[in-house]
Amino acid sequence: MPVYKVSIVVAGSDHPGAILNMSRPPKIGEKIRLGTREFQVVEVLKLLPPRGDFQYIHATCRAVENP
């Protein structure tokens, strides 16, 4: 089963982002929780060709406003 190494950058926020190991790649529109905050994926890019069981992905997210 592949492991997706996902680099997450949060646009327009002071959040430092993260690097996560995921069992599936993120999808545009999907919500991701980092700590206590929730973010929505707005862009997904493949960074490098797959190497063995690892795939390298970049995701740009934006903060989800809580009402």
C-alpha beads as a LAMMPS data file, in Angstrom:
LAMMPS data file: protein, C-alpha beads

67 atoms
66 bonds

1 atom types
1 bond types

-500.0 500.0 xlo xhi
-500.0 500.0 ylo yhi
-500.0 500.0 zlo zhi

Masses

1 110.0

Atoms # bond

1 1 1 0.000 0.000 0.000
2 1 1 1.503 3.394 -0.950
3 1 1 2.334 6.084 1.588
4 1 1 1.648 9.662 0.533
5 1 1 4.092 12.168 2.035
6 1 1 2.048 15.373 1.917
7 1 1 3.557 18.830 2.356
8 1 1 0.794 21.182 3.503
9 1 1 1.018 24.966 3.199
10 1 1 -1.748 27.182 4.566
11 1 1 -2.213 30.268 2.397
12 1 1 -3.112 33.561 4.046
13 1 1 -2.575 32.278 7.576
14 1 1 0.067 32.310 10.289
15 1 1 -0.207 28.502 10.553
16 1 1 3.187 26.888 9.854
17 1 1 1.723 24.030 7.783
18 1 1 2.803 20.418 8.152
19 1 1 4.241 17.328 6.536
20 1 1 1.932 14.329 6.944
21 1 1 2.025 10.653 6.000
22 1 1 -1.363 9.787 4.523
23 1 1 -2.842 6.531 3.215
24 1 1 -4.474 8.351 0.267
25 1 1 -3.766 11.631 -1.485
26 1 1 -5.727 14.733 -0.487
27 1 1 -8.441 15.979 -2.840
28 1 1 -9.495 19.520 -3.673
29 1 1 -12.375 20.560 -1.412
30 1 1 -11.488 18.002 1.272
31 1 1 -11.116 19.228 4.860
32 1 1 -7.984 18.401 6.855
33 1 1 -7.563 18.890 10.593
34 1 1 -4.176 20.085 11.838
35 1 1 -4.200 20.203 15.619
36 1 1 -7.363 21.958 16.695
37 1 1 -7.886 23.855 13.409
38 1 1 -9.595 22.781 10.208
39 1 1 -8.408 23.600 6.677
40 1 1 -9.797 23.047 3.187
41 1 1 -7.585 21.810 0.349
42 1 1 -7.575 24.241 -2.599
43 1 1 -4.691 22.849 -4.698
44 1 1 -2.889 19.497 -5.023
45 1 1 0.364 18.945 -6.925
46 1 1 2.640 15.929 -7.382
47 1 1 6.159 16.950 -6.352
48 1 1 8.256 14.019 -7.557
49 1 1 7.724 10.723 -9.358
50 1 1 6.813 7.875 -6.970
51 1 1 9.776 6.149 -5.300
52 1 1 8.994 2.636 -4.189
53 1 1 5.928 2.813 -1.957
54 1 1 6.264 6.576 -1.405
55 1 1 4.524 9.333 -3.342
56 1 1 5.305 12.992 -2.716
57 1 1 2.429 15.487 -2.809
58 1 1 2.029 19.203 -2.078
59 1 1 -1.324 20.570 -0.882
60 1 1 -2.231 24.230 -0.504
61 1 1 -5.021 24.843 2.011
62 1 1 -7.021 27.708 3.423
63 1 1 -8.394 28.091 6.935
64 1 1 -12.032 27.127 7.436
65 1 1 -13.892 29.749 9.419
66 1 1 -15.858 28.410 12.368
67 1 1 -19.222 30.168 12.871

Bonds

1 1 1 2
2 1 2 3
3 1 3 4
4 1 4 5
5 1 5 6
6 1 6 7
7 1 7 8
8 1 8 9
9 1 9 10
10 1 10 11
11 1 11 12
12 1 12 13
13 1 13 14
14 1 14 15
15 1 15 16
16 1 16 17
17 1 17 18
18 1 18 19
19 1 19 20
20 1 20 21
21 1 21 22
22 1 22 23
23 1 23 24
24 1 24 25
25 1 25 26
26 1 26 27
27 1 27 28
28 1 28 29
29 1 29 30
30 1 30 31
31 1 31 32
32 1 32 33
33 1 33 34
34 1 34 35
35 1 35 36
36 1 36 37
37 1 37 38
38 1 38 39
39 1 39 40
40 1 40 41
41 1 41 42
42 1 42 43
43 1 43 44
44 1 44 45
45 1 45 46
46 1 46 47
47 1 47 48
48 1 48 49
49 1 49 50
50 1 50 51
51 1 51 52
52 1 52 53
53 1 53 54
54 1 54 55
55 1 55 56
56 1 56 57
57 1 57 58
58 1 58 59
59 1 59 60
60 1 60 61
61 1 61 62
62 1 62 63
63 1 63 64
64 1 64 65
65 1 65 66
66 1 66 67
